[in-house]
């Protein structure tokens, strides 16, 4: 079971690593706007491939051209390095 | 602009056509559980292809193996035949 990180530790990691995510309670949230619905769906598929590889899956909401991702380690009861690591990988998609 | 249908007309259409959707206010809602995340994502891609063909796009939420779809014709301000038609097509995916 990965260690749960407190809010200050998460906020510090977001800043230090330059993650394009915000912390909302015990979730990391990213809102990504893409080119129309097709671009949003393509992005979701790329996120999905990373999620499958990490065996860690964000909640994913698609609204036409906008995708909202929410990460948390539900099994651990909060945010962990698993979330920060996958967040960085998803940022790497550009 | 397609004609907005009242709640009674929508409910009647759902029953008559045997749609696996429920009406919540001015939205049609379908919750589909698939085989793990991979099955959910595959379903979303098939829904996405129908949505692009119809140029009408549901809101799509993915939670691991469960996909929630919400249809409404926002430009018309309510539910229309466009929603009922796409709902039936999505049901046809099985």
N, CA and C atoms of all chains as a GROMACS GRO file, in nm:
protein
  564
    1UNK      N    1   0.085  -0.120   0.000
    1UNK     CA    2   0.000   0.000   0.000
    1UNK      C    3   0.088   0.125   0.000
    2UNK      N    4   0.072   0.213  -0.100
    2UNK     CA    5   0.155   0.334  -0.101
    2UNK      C    6   0.116   0.429   0.013
    3UNK      N    7   0.214   0.507   0.054
    3UNK     CA    8   0.193   0.600   0.166
    3UNK      C    9   0.106   0.718   0.122
    4UNK      N   10   0.008   0.752   0.204
    4UNK     CA   11  -0.076   0.869   0.175
    4UNK      C   12   0.003   0.995   0.208
    5UNK      N   13   0.000   1.092   0.115
    5UNK     CA   14   0.072   1.218   0.132
    5UNK      C   15  -0.025   1.325   0.181
    6UNK      N   16   0.018   1.406   0.273
    6UNK     CA   17  -0.064   1.514   0.323
    6UNK      C   18  -0.076   1.625   0.220
    7UNK      N   19  -0.174   1.715   0.237
    7UNK     CA   20  -0.196   1.821   0.139
    7UNK      C   21  -0.074   1.908   0.114
    8UNK      N   22   0.001   1.940   0.219
    8UNK     CA   23   0.119   2.025   0.199
    8UNK      C   24   0.224   1.954   0.114
    9UNK      N   25   0.242   1.826   0.139
    9UNK     CA   26   0.340   1.750   0.061
    9UNK      C   27   0.298   1.742  -0.085
   10UNK      N   28   0.167   1.725  -0.109
   10UNK     CA   29   0.118   1.719  -0.246
   10UNK      C   30   0.137   1.854  -0.315
   11UNK      N   31   0.097   1.960  -0.246
   11UNK     CA   32   0.111   2.094  -0.307
   11UNK      C   33   0.257   2.124  -0.339
   12UNK      N   34   0.346   2.084  -0.250
   12UNK     CA   35   0.489   2.108  -0.274
   12UNK      C   36   0.537   2.028  -0.395
   13UNK      N   37   0.491   1.904  -0.405
   13UNK     CA   38   0.533   1.821  -0.518
   13UNK      C   39   0.481   1.879  -0.650
   14UNK      N   40   0.356   1.926  -0.651
   14UNK     CA   41   0.300   1.988  -0.773
   14UNK      C   42   0.388   2.104  -0.816
   15UNK      N   43   0.427   2.189  -0.720
   15UNK     CA   44   0.507   2.307  -0.753
   15UNK      C   45   0.647   2.266  -0.798
   16UNK      N   46   0.709   2.175  -0.724
   16UNK     CA   47   0.848   2.137  -0.755
   16UNK      C   48   0.860   2.068  -0.891
   17UNK      N   49   0.761   1.986  -0.920
   17UNK     CA   50   0.767   1.909  -1.045
   17UNK      C   51   0.699   1.982  -1.162
   18UNK      N   52   0.640   2.096  -1.133
   18UNK     CA   53   0.574   2.173  -1.239
   18UNK      C   54   0.457   2.100  -1.301
   19UNK      N   55   0.379   2.030  -1.219
   19UNK     CA   56   0.267   1.952  -1.272
   19UNK      C   57   0.151   2.045  -1.309
   20UNK      N   58   0.090   2.016  -1.422
   20UNK     CA   59  -0.026   2.095  -1.467
   20UNK      C   60  -0.155   2.032  -1.413
   21UNK      N   61  -0.155   2.018  -1.281
   21UNK     CA   62  -0.269   1.962  -1.209
   21UNK      C   63  -0.292   2.050  -1.086
   22UNK      N   64  -0.415   2.050  -1.036
   22UNK     CA   65  -0.442   2.117  -0.910
   22UNK      C   66  -0.492   2.013  -0.810
   23UNK      N   67  -0.469   2.040  -0.683
   23UNK     CA   68  -0.520   1.950  -0.579
   23UNK      C   69  -0.655   2.002  -0.533
   24UNK      N   70  -0.756   1.913  -0.536
   24UNK     CA   71  -0.887   1.947  -0.478
   24UNK      C   72  -0.916   1.840  -0.374
   25UNK      N   73  -0.902   1.878  -0.247
   25UNK     CA   74  -0.919   1.778  -0.140
   25UNK      C   75  -0.817   1.668  -0.158
   26UNK      N   76  -0.863   1.544  -0.166
   26UNK     CA   77  -0.770   1.432  -0.183
   26UNK      C   78  -0.770   1.382  -0.328
   27UNK      N   79  -0.790   1.476  -0.421
   27UNK     CA   80  -0.780   1.441  -0.563
   27UNK      C   81  -0.685   1.537  -0.634
   28UNK      N   82  -0.618   1.485  -0.736
   28UNK     CA   83  -0.549   1.570  -0.833
   28UNK      C   84  -0.641   1.587  -0.953
   29UNK      N   85  -0.655   1.711  -1.000
   29UNK     CA   86  -0.749   1.741  -1.107
   29UNK      C   87  -0.676   1.811  -1.221
   30UNK      N   88  -0.704   1.766  -1.342
   30UNK     CA   89  -0.650   1.830  -1.462
   30UNK      C   90  -0.764   1.850  -1.561
   31UNK      N   91  -0.775   1.971  -1.613
   31UNK     CA   92  -0.874   2.000  -1.717
   31UNK      C   93  -0.799   2.028  -1.845
   32UNK      N   94  -0.825   1.948  -1.947
   32UNK     CA   95  -0.752   1.958  -2.074
   32UNK      C   96  -0.851   1.985  -2.186
   33UNK      N   97  -0.830   2.095  -2.257
   33UNK     CA   98  -0.915   2.126  -2.372
   33UNK      C   99  -0.841   2.084  -2.498
   34UNK      N  100  -0.908   2.013  -2.586
   34UNK     CA  101  -0.846   1.966  -2.708
   34UNK      C  102  -0.925   2.016  -2.829
   35UNK      N  103  -0.888   1.969  -2.947
   35UNK     CA  104  -0.952   2.016  -3.070
   35UNK      C  105  -1.080   1.936  -3.093
   36UNK      N  106  -1.193   1.995  -3.059
   36UNK     CA  107  -1.324   1.934  -3.079
   36UNK      C  108  -1.332   1.800  -3.004
   37UNK      N  109  -1.444   1.731  -3.029
   37UNK     CA  110  -1.465   1.603  -2.961
   37UNK      C  111  -1.360   1.500  -3.000
   38UNK      N  112  -1.324   1.500  -3.128
   38UNK     CA  113  -1.227   1.399  -3.175
   38UNK      C  114  -1.094   1.413  -3.103
   39UNK      N  115  -1.050   1.536  -3.082
   39UNK     CA  116  -0.924   1.557  -3.009
   39UNK      C  117  -0.935   1.515  -2.864
   40UNK      N  118  -1.051   1.542  -2.805
   40UNK     CA  119  -1.072   1.501  -2.665
   40UNK      C  120  -1.066   1.349  -2.652
   41UNK      N  121  -1.132   1.280  -2.745
   41UNK     CA  122  -1.136   1.134  -2.738
   41UNK      C  123  -0.998   1.074  -2.763
   42UNK      N  124  -0.924   1.133  -2.853
   42UNK     CA  125  -0.788   1.085  -2.878
   42UNK      C  126  -0.704   1.101  -2.750
   43UNK      N  127  -0.716   1.215  -2.686
   43UNK     CA  128  -0.643   1.237  -2.560
   43UNK      C  129  -0.682   1.132  -2.455
   44UNK      N  130  -0.811   1.104  -2.446
   44UNK     CA  131  -0.857   1.005  -2.348
   44UNK      C  132  -0.795   0.868  -2.377
   45UNK      N  133  -0.783   0.834  -2.503
   45UNK     CA  134  -0.723   0.704  -2.537
   45UNK      C  135  -0.575   0.700  -2.498
   46UNK      N  136  -0.507   0.811  -2.514
   46UNK     CA  137  -0.366   0.814  -2.475
   46UNK      C  138  -0.352   0.808  -2.323
   47UNK      N  139  -0.439   0.880  -2.253
   47UNK     CA  140  -0.442   0.870  -2.107
   47UNK      C  141  -0.473   0.727  -2.065
   48UNK      N  142  -0.568   0.665  -2.136
   48UNK     CA  143  -0.607   0.529  -2.102
   48UNK      C  144  -0.492   0.430  -2.116
   49UNK      N  145  -0.409   0.449  -2.217
   49UNK     CA  146  -0.295   0.360  -2.235
   49UNK      C  147  -0.196   0.374  -2.119
   50UNK      N  148  -0.172   0.498  -2.076
   50UNK     CA  149  -0.084   0.519  -1.960
   50UNK      C  150  -0.146   0.460  -1.834
   51UNK      N  151  -0.276   0.477  -1.820
   51UNK     CA  152  -0.345   0.426  -1.701
   51UNK      C  153  -0.337   0.274  -1.695
   52UNK      N  154  -0.356   0.210  -1.808
   52UNK     CA  155  -0.348   0.064  -1.811
   52UNK      C  156  -0.206   0.018  -1.777
   53UNK      N  157  -0.106   0.088  -1.832
   53UNK     CA  158   0.033   0.050  -1.806
   53UNK      C  159   0.067   0.067  -1.658
   54UNK      N  160   0.009   0.170  -1.595
   54UNK     CA  161   0.036   0.197  -1.453
   54UNK      C  162  -0.059   0.118  -1.363
   55UNK      N  163  -0.158   0.052  -1.421
   55UNK     CA  164  -0.266  -0.011  -1.344
   55UNK      C  165  -0.322   0.087  -1.241
   56UNK      N  166  -0.348   0.207  -1.288
   56UNK     CA  167  -0.400   0.314  -1.201
   56UNK      C  168  -0.482   0.404  -1.291
   57UNK      N  169  -0.609   0.425  -1.256
   57UNK     CA  170  -0.703   0.482  -1.353
   57UNK      C  171  -0.769   0.607  -1.299
   58UNK      N  172  -0.752   0.718  -1.367
   58UNK     CA  173  -0.824   0.838  -1.326
   58UNK      C  174  -0.974   0.827  -1.359
   59UNK      N  175  -1.054   0.902  -1.286
   59UNK     CA  176  -1.190   0.929  -1.333
   59UNK      C  177  -1.178   1.024  -1.452
   60UNK      N  178  -1.256   0.998  -1.555
   60UNK     CA  179  -1.245   1.072  -1.681
   60UNK      C  180  -1.383   1.124  -1.721
   61UNK      N  181  -1.393   1.255  -1.739
   61UNK     CA  182  -1.518   1.315  -1.787
   61UNK      C  183  -1.490   1.386  -1.918
   62UNK      N  184  -1.571   1.356  -2.018
   62UNK     CA  185  -1.558   1.420  -2.150
   62UNK      C  186  -1.680   1.509  -2.172
   63UNK      N  187  -1.653   1.636  -2.201
   63UNK     CA  188  -1.759   1.732  -2.237
   63UNK      C  189  -1.718   1.796  -2.368
   64UNK      N  190  -1.762   1.734  -2.478
   64UNK     CA  191  -1.730   1.782  -2.614
   64UNK      C  192  -1.579   1.790  -2.632
   65UNK      N  193  -1.518   1.908  -2.619
   65UNK     CA  194  -1.374   1.921  -2.644
   65UNK      C  195  -1.290   1.926  -2.517
   66UNK      N  196  -1.353   1.904  -2.404
   66UNK     CA  197  -1.284   1.924  -2.276
   66UNK      C  198  -1.287   1.795  -2.193
   67UNK      N  199  -1.169   1.756  -2.145
   67UNK     CA  200  -1.155   1.634  -2.065
   67UNK      C  201  -1.112   1.674  -1.923
   68UNK      N  202  -1.182   1.625  -1.824
   68UNK     CA  203  -1.142   1.645  -1.685
   68UNK      C  204  -1.098   1.512  -1.628
   69UNK      N  205  -0.977   1.510  -1.572
   69UNK     CA  206  -0.921   1.390  -1.510
   69UNK      C  207  -0.910   1.411  -1.360
   70UNK      N  208  -0.944   1.308  -1.285
   70UNK     CA  209  -0.932   1.314  -1.139
   70UNK      C  210  -0.858   1.190  -1.092
   71UNK      N  211  -0.750   1.212  -1.022
   71UNK     CA  212  -0.668   1.102  -0.972
   71UNK      C  213  -0.672   1.097  -0.820
   72UNK      N  214  -0.684   0.977  -0.767
   72UNK     CA  215  -0.670   0.954  -0.623
   72UNK      C  216  -0.641   0.806  -0.605
   73UNK      N  217  -0.575   0.770  -0.497
   73UNK     CA  218  -0.549   0.629  -0.469
   73UNK      C  219  -0.653   0.583  -0.369
   74UNK      N  220  -0.770   0.542  -0.422
   74UNK     CA  221  -0.883   0.511  -0.335
   74UNK      C  222  -0.847   0.400  -0.237
   75UNK      N  223  -0.767   0.303  -0.283
   75UNK     CA  224  -0.733   0.190  -0.196
   75UNK      C  225  -0.653   0.234  -0.075
   76UNK      N  226  -0.578   0.344  -0.090
   76UNK     CA  227  -0.497   0.395   0.021
   76UNK      C  228  -0.570   0.504   0.099
   77UNK      N  229  -0.678   0.556   0.042
   77UNK     CA  230  -0.756   0.658   0.112
   77UNK      C  231  -0.703   0.800   0.094
   78UNK      N  232  -0.632   0.824  -0.016
   78UNK     CA  233  -0.584   0.960  -0.038
   78UNK      C  234  -0.486   0.965  -0.153
   79UNK      N  235  -0.412   1.074  -0.160
   79UNK     CA  236  -0.315   1.093  -0.268
   79UNK      C  237  -0.181   1.029  -0.232
   80UNK      N  238  -0.122   0.964  -0.330
   80UNK     CA  239   0.007   0.896  -0.308
   80UNK      C  240   0.100   0.926  -0.426
   81UNK      N  241   0.219   0.872  -0.416
   81UNK     CA  242   0.316   0.888  -0.525
   81UNK      C  243   0.264   0.827  -0.656
   82UNK      N  244   0.175   0.728  -0.645
   82UNK     CA  245   0.116   0.672  -0.767
   82UNK      C  246   0.043   0.779  -0.847
   83UNK      N  247  -0.027   0.866  -0.774
   83UNK     CA  248  -0.102   0.972  -0.842
   83UNK      C  249  -0.007   1.075  -0.903
   84UNK      N  250   0.092   1.115  -0.825
   84UNK     CA  251   0.187   1.214  -0.875
   84UNK      C  252   0.263   1.160  -0.996
   85UNK      N  253   0.298   1.032  -0.990
   85UNK     CA  254   0.372   0.973  -1.101
   85UNK      C  255   0.290   0.966  -1.228
   86UNK      N  256   0.164   0.923  -1.216
   86UNK     CA  257   0.080   0.915  -1.336
   86UNK      C  258   0.045   1.055  -1.386
   87UNK      N  259   0.027   1.150  -1.294
   87UNK     CA  260   0.000   1.289  -1.335
   87UNK      C  261   0.114   1.341  -1.422
   88UNK      N  262   0.237   1.314  -1.382
   88UNK     CA  263   0.352   1.361  -1.461
   88UNK      C  264   0.355   1.292  -1.597
   89UNK      N  265   0.326   1.163  -1.600
   89UNK     CA  266   0.324   1.092  -1.730
   89UNK      C  267   0.218   1.151  -1.822
   90UNK      N  268   0.101   1.182  -1.767
   90UNK     CA  269  -0.006   1.240  -1.850
   90UNK      C  270   0.034   1.378  -1.899
   91UNK      N  271   0.097   1.456  -1.814
   91UNK     CA  272   0.149   1.587  -1.862
   91UNK      C  273   0.244   1.568  -1.979
   92UNK      N  274   0.319   1.459  -1.975
   92UNK     CA  275   0.414   1.432  -2.081
   92UNK      C  276   0.350   1.408  -2.217
   93UNK      N  277   0.219   1.380  -2.219
   93UNK     CA  278   0.149   1.363  -2.346
   93UNK      C  279   0.142   1.494  -2.423
   94UNK      N  280   0.157   1.603  -2.349
   94UNK     CA  281   0.154   1.736  -2.412
   94UNK      C  282   0.013   1.787  -2.430
   95UNK      N  283  -3.371   2.386  -3.614
   95UNK     CA  284  -3.370   2.352  -3.469
   95UNK      C  285  -3.473   2.242  -3.443
   96UNK      N  286  -3.431   2.129  -3.385
   96UNK     CA  287  -3.529   2.022  -3.359
   96UNK      C  288  -3.625   2.064  -3.247
   97UNK      N  289  -3.744   2.008  -3.255
   97UNK     CA  290  -3.849   2.041  -3.157
   97UNK      C  291  -3.818   1.981  -3.020
   98UNK      N  292  -3.833   2.061  -2.916
   98UNK     CA  293  -3.814   2.010  -2.780
   98UNK      C  294  -3.936   1.927  -2.741
   99UNK      N  295  -3.910   1.810  -2.686
   99UNK     CA  296  -4.017   1.718  -2.644
   99UNK      C  297  -4.040   1.734  -2.494
  100UNK      N  298  -4.165   1.733  -2.454
  100UNK     CA  299  -4.198   1.740  -2.311
  100UNK      C  300  -4.165   1.610  -2.242
  101UNK      N  301  -4.160   1.612  -2.109
  101UNK     CA  302  -4.122   1.492  -2.034
  101UNK      C  303  -4.212   1.372  -2.061
  102UNK      N  304  -4.344   1.397  -2.076
  102UNK     CA  305  -4.434   1.284  -2.100
  102UNK      C  306  -4.406   1.220  -2.236
  103UNK      N  307  -4.379   1.303  -2.334
  103UNK     CA  308  -4.349   1.250  -2.468
  103UNK      C  309  -4.220   1.170  -2.466
  104UNK      N  310  -4.121   1.220  -2.391
  104UNK     CA  311  -3.994   1.147  -2.381
  104UNK      C  312  -4.015   1.014  -2.310
  105UNK      N  313  -4.086   1.018  -2.198
  105UNK     CA  314  -4.108   0.894  -2.122
  105UNK      C  315  -4.183   0.791  -2.208
  106UNK      N  316  -4.279   0.839  -2.284
  106UNK     CA  317  -4.356   0.748  -2.370
  106UNK      C  318  -4.265   0.689  -2.477
  107UNK      N  319  -4.178   0.772  -2.534
  107UNK     CA  320  -4.088   0.722  -2.639
  107UNK      C  321  -3.991   0.619  -2.582
  108UNK      N  322  -3.940   0.644  -2.463
  108UNK     CA  323  -3.848   0.547  -2.399
  108UNK      C  324  -3.917   0.412  -2.385
  109UNK      N  325  -4.042   0.415  -2.338
  109UNK     CA  326  -4.117   0.290  -2.315
  109UNK      C  327  -4.148   0.222  -2.448
  110UNK      N  328  -4.198   0.299  -2.543
  110UNK     CA  329  -4.242   0.240  -2.670
  110UNK      C  330  -4.126   0.179  -2.748
  111UNK      N  331  -4.012   0.247  -2.741
  111UNK     CA  332  -3.897   0.201  -2.819
  111UNK      C  333  -3.805   0.108  -2.739
  112UNK      N  334  -3.840   0.088  -2.613
  112UNK     CA  335  -3.759  -0.002  -2.530
  112UNK      C  336  -3.617   0.046  -2.510
  113UNK      N  337  -3.601   0.176  -2.493
  113UNK     CA  338  -3.466   0.231  -2.476
  113UNK      C  339  -3.412   0.200  -2.336
  114UNK      N  340  -3.285   0.163  -2.330
  114UNK     CA  341  -3.220   0.137  -2.201
  114UNK      C  342  -3.157   0.266  -2.148
  115UNK      N  343  -3.241   0.367  -2.139
  115UNK     CA  344  -3.203   0.498  -2.088
  115UNK      C  345  -3.312   0.544  -1.992
  116UNK      N  346  -3.277   0.630  -1.899
  116UNK     CA  347  -3.378   0.692  -1.815
  116UNK      C  348  -3.374   0.843  -1.838
  117UNK      N  349  -3.487   0.908  -1.815
  117UNK     CA  350  -3.491   1.053  -1.826
  117UNK      C  351  -3.466   1.114  -1.689
  118UNK      N  352  -3.371   1.204  -1.681
  118UNK     CA  353  -3.348   1.280  -1.558
  118UNK      C  354  -3.358   1.427  -1.595
  119UNK      N  355  -3.469   1.489  -1.562
  119UNK     CA  356  -3.492   1.628  -1.603
  119UNK      C  357  -3.492   1.635  -1.754
  120UNK      N  358  -3.407   1.720  -1.810
  120UNK     CA  359  -3.402   1.731  -1.956
  120UNK      C  360  -3.281   1.660  -2.014
  121UNK      N  361  -3.244   1.548  -1.948
  121UNK     CA  362  -3.136   1.465  -2.001
  121UNK      C  363  -3.182   1.320  -2.010
  122UNK      N  364  -3.127   1.250  -2.108
  122UNK     CA  365  -3.136   1.103  -2.111
  122UNK      C  366  -3.007   1.048  -2.054
  123UNK      N  367  -3.018   0.951  -1.964
  123UNK     CA  368  -2.902   0.898  -1.893
  123UNK      C  369  -2.894   0.747  -1.912
  124UNK      N  370  -2.773   0.700  -1.944
  124UNK     CA  371  -2.749   0.556  -1.955
  124UNK      C  372  -2.624   0.522  -1.876
  125UNK      N  373  -2.631   0.423  -1.791
  125UNK     CA  374  -2.514   0.375  -1.716
  125UNK      C  375  -2.481   0.236  -1.768
  126UNK      N  376  -2.360   0.222  -1.822
  126UNK     CA  377  -2.320   0.096  -1.885
  126UNK      C  378  -2.196   0.043  -1.815
  127UNK      N  379  -2.205  -0.078  -1.763
  127UNK     CA  380  -2.090  -0.142  -1.699
  127UNK      C  381  -2.028  -0.238  -1.799
  128UNK      N  382  -1.898  -0.230  -1.816
  128UNK     CA  383  -1.829  -0.316  -1.911
  128UNK      C  384  -1.720  -0.394  -1.838
  129UNK      N  385  -1.638  -0.468  -1.916
  129UNK     CA  386  -1.536  -0.554  -1.856
  129UNK      C  387  -1.411  -0.471  -1.825
  130UNK      N  388  -1.395  -0.433  -1.701
  130UNK     CA  389  -1.279  -0.356  -1.657
  130UNK      C  390  -1.268  -0.223  -1.734
  131UNK      N  391  -1.160  -0.151  -1.710
  131UNK     CA  392  -1.139  -0.022  -1.774
  131UNK      C  393  -1.128  -0.037  -1.925
  132UNK      N  394  -1.061  -0.140  -1.969
  132UNK     CA  395  -1.041  -0.157  -2.114
  132UNK      C  396  -1.175  -0.171  -2.186
  133UNK      N  397  -1.266  -0.244  -2.127
  133UNK     CA  398  -1.398  -0.259  -2.188
  133UNK      C  399  -1.476  -0.129  -2.189
  134UNK      N  400  -1.462  -0.052  -2.081
  134UNK     CA  401  -1.529   0.078  -2.073
  134UNK      C  402  -1.476   0.171  -2.182
  135UNK      N  403  -1.345   0.173  -2.199
  135UNK     CA  404  -1.285   0.264  -2.298
  135UNK      C  405  -1.322   0.222  -2.440
  136UNK      N  406  -1.328   0.092  -2.463
  136UNK     CA  407  -1.370   0.045  -2.596
  136UNK      C  408  -1.513   0.089  -2.624
  137UNK      N  409  -1.600   0.076  -2.525
  137UNK     CA  410  -1.739   0.120  -2.541
  137UNK      C  411  -1.744   0.269  -2.573
  138UNK      N  412  -1.665   0.348  -2.500
  138UNK     CA  413  -1.664   0.493  -2.523
  138UNK      C  414  -1.620   0.525  -2.666
  139UNK      N  415  -1.526   0.451  -2.718
  139UNK     CA  416  -1.483   0.475  -2.856
  139UNK      C  417  -1.593   0.442  -2.956
  140UNK      N  418  -1.668   0.338  -2.927
  140UNK     CA  419  -1.779   0.303  -3.018
  140UNK      C  420  -1.890   0.408  -3.008
  141UNK      N  421  -1.918   0.453  -2.887
  141UNK     CA  422  -2.015   0.562  -2.870
  141UNK      C  423  -1.965   0.687  -2.943
  142UNK      N  424  -1.836   0.713  -2.931
  142UNK     CA  425  -1.778   0.832  -2.994
  142UNK      C  426  -1.793   0.829  -3.145
  143UNK      N  427  -1.779   0.713  -3.204
  143UNK     CA  428  -1.795   0.702  -3.350
  143UNK      C  429  -1.938   0.733  -3.391
  144UNK      N  430  -2.035   0.683  -3.314
  144UNK     CA  431  -2.175   0.714  -3.343
  144UNK      C  432  -2.203   0.863  -3.322
  145UNK      N  433  -2.143   0.919  -3.218
  145UNK     CA  434  -2.165   1.060  -3.188
  145UNK      C  435  -2.110   1.148  -3.299
  146UNK      N  436  -1.993   1.114  -3.348
  146UNK     CA  437  -1.935   1.192  -3.458
  146UNK      C  438  -2.021   1.180  -3.583
  147UNK      N  439  -2.069   1.060  -3.611
  147UNK     CA  440  -2.152   1.041  -3.730
  147UNK      C  441  -2.282   1.121  -3.720
  148UNK      N  442  -2.335   1.132  -3.598
  148UNK     CA  443  -2.461   1.206  -3.576
  148UNK      C  444  -2.435   1.354  -3.552
  149UNK      N  445  -2.310   1.392  -3.537
  149UNK     CA  446  -2.273   1.528  -3.495
  149UNK      C  447  -2.354   1.570  -3.372
  150UNK      N  448  -2.359   1.478  -3.277
  150UNK     CA  449  -2.434   1.500  -3.153
  150UNK      C  450  -2.361   1.420  -3.046
  151UNK      N  451  -2.322   1.485  -2.937
  151UNK     CA  452  -2.224   1.425  -2.847
  151UNK      C  453  -2.275   1.420  -2.703
  152UNK      N  454  -2.284   1.301  -2.649
  152UNK     CA  455  -2.323   1.292  -2.508
  152UNK      C  456  -2.209   1.338  -2.417
  153UNK      N  457  -2.244   1.383  -2.298
  153UNK     CA  458  -2.144   1.391  -2.191
  153UNK      C  459  -2.109   1.248  -2.152
  154UNK      N  460  -1.980   1.224  -2.130
  154UNK     CA  461  -1.931   1.088  -2.105
  154UNK      C  462  -1.845   1.087  -1.980
  155UNK      N  463  -1.883   1.005  -1.883
  155UNK     CA  464  -1.802   0.990  -1.761
  155UNK      C  465  -1.756   0.846  -1.751
  156UNK      N  466  -1.627   0.827  -1.729
  156UNK     CA  467  -1.570   0.692  -1.713
  156UNK      C  468  -1.521   0.676  -1.570
  157UNK      N  469  -1.570   0.572  -1.504
  157UNK     CA  470  -1.525   0.538  -1.369
  157UNK      C  471  -1.483   0.391  -1.371
  158UNK      N  472  -1.356   0.368  -1.401
  158UNK     CA  473  -1.303   0.230  -1.410
  158UNK      C  474  -1.382   0.148  -1.512
  159UNK      N  475  -1.475   0.066  -1.470
  159UNK     CA  476  -1.546  -0.022  -1.565
  159UNK      C  477  -1.686   0.030  -1.601
  160UNK      N  478  -1.718   0.151  -1.556
  160UNK     CA  479  -1.855   0.200  -1.570
  160UNK      C  480  -1.857   0.332  -1.646
  161UNK      N  481  -1.942   0.339  -1.747
  161UNK     CA  482  -1.956   0.458  -1.831
  161UNK      C  483  -2.095   0.516  -1.810
  162UNK      N  484  -2.102   0.644  -1.781
  162UNK     CA  485  -2.231   0.713  -1.774
  162UNK      C  486  -2.240   0.811  -1.890
  163UNK      N  487  -2.348   0.800  -1.965
  163UNK     CA  488  -2.372   0.888  -2.081
  163UNK      C  489  -2.492   0.976  -2.050
  164UNK      N  490  -2.480   1.104  -2.088
  164UNK     CA  491  -2.592   1.198  -2.070
  164UNK      C  492  -2.614   1.270  -2.202
  165UNK      N  493  -2.736   1.261  -2.251
  165UNK     CA  494  -2.772   1.324  -2.378
  165UNK      C  495  -2.872   1.435  -2.356
  166UNK      N  496  -2.853   1.546  -2.423
  166UNK     CA  497  -2.950   1.654  -2.428
  166UNK      C  498  -2.917   1.740  -2.549
  167UNK      N  499  -3.017   1.807  -2.603
  167UNK     CA  500  -2.990   1.896  -2.716
  167UNK      C  501  -2.980   2.038  -2.661
  168UNK      N  502  -2.857   2.074  -2.618
  168UNK     CA  503  -2.840   2.201  -2.547
  168UNK      C  504  -2.881   2.319  -2.635
  169UNK      N  505  -2.854   2.308  -2.766
  169UNK     CA  506  -2.886   2.420  -2.856
  169UNK      C  507  -3.037   2.444  -2.863
  170UNK      N  508  -3.115   2.339  -2.838
  170UNK     CA  509  -3.261   2.353  -2.843
  170UNK      C  510  -3.319   2.376  -2.704
  171UNK      N  511  -3.241   2.353  -2.602
  171UNK     CA  512  -3.288   2.376  -2.465
  171UNK      C  513  -3.365   2.261  -2.405
  172UNK      N  514  -3.341   2.140  -2.454
  172UNK     CA  515  -3.412   2.025  -2.395
  172UNK      C  516  -3.388   1.900  -2.477
  173UNK      N  517  -3.473   1.801  -2.453
  173UNK     CA  518  -3.461   1.673  -2.523
  173UNK      C  519  -3.537   1.679  -2.656
  174UNK      N  520  -3.476   1.622  -2.758
  174UNK     CA  521  -3.537   1.622  -2.891
  174UNK      C  522  -3.521   1.482  -2.952
  175UNK      N  523  -3.574   1.470  -3.073
  175UNK     CA  524  -3.562   1.343  -3.145
  175UNK      C  525  -3.415   1.308  -3.171
  176UNK      N  526  -3.329   1.410  -3.178
  176UNK     CA  527  -3.186   1.382  -3.195
  176UNK      C  528  -3.134   1.295  -3.081
  177UNK      N  529  -3.180   1.326  -2.959
  177UNK     CA  530  -3.134   1.249  -2.843
  177UNK      C  531  -3.191   1.108  -2.845
  178UNK      N  532  -3.320   1.098  -2.875
  178UNK     CA  533  -3.382   0.965  -2.879
  178UNK      C  534  -3.319   0.879  -2.989
  179UNK      N  535  -3.289   0.941  -3.101
  179UNK     CA  536  -3.229   0.866  -3.211
  179UNK      C  537  -3.090   0.814  -3.177
  180UNK      N  538  -3.008   0.902  -3.119
  180UNK     CA  539  -2.873   0.858  -3.084
  180UNK      C  540  -2.877   0.757  -2.969
  181UNK      N  541  -2.971   0.775  -2.877
  181UNK     CA  542  -2.985   0.678  -2.767
  181UNK      C  543  -3.012   0.539  -2.822
  182UNK      N  544  -3.100   0.530  -2.920
  182UNK     CA  545  -3.132   0.399  -2.980
  182UNK      C  546  -3.010   0.341  -3.050
  183UNK      N  547  -2.936   0.426  -3.120
  183UNK     CA  548  -2.816   0.377  -3.188
  183UNK      C  549  -2.715   0.322  -3.088
  184UNK      N  550  -2.699   0.394  -2.976
  184UNK     CA  551  -2.603   0.349  -2.874
  184UNK      C  552  -2.650   0.218  -2.812
  185UNK      N  553  -2.780   0.205  -2.790
  185UNK     CA  554  -2.832   0.076  -2.740
  185UNK      C  555  -2.798  -0.036  -2.838
  186UNK      N  556  -2.797  -0.004  -2.966
  186UNK     CA  557  -2.767  -0.104  -3.067
  186UNK      C  558  -2.625  -0.157  -3.059
  187UNK      N  559  -2.537  -0.087  -2.989
  187UNK     CA  560  -2.400  -0.136  -2.970
  187UNK      C  561  -2.398  -0.262  -2.885
  188UNK      N  562  -2.505  -0.280  -2.806
  188UNK     CA  563  -2.515  -0.398  -2.720
  188UNK      C  564  -2.443  -0.379  -2.590
   0.00000   0.00000   0.00000
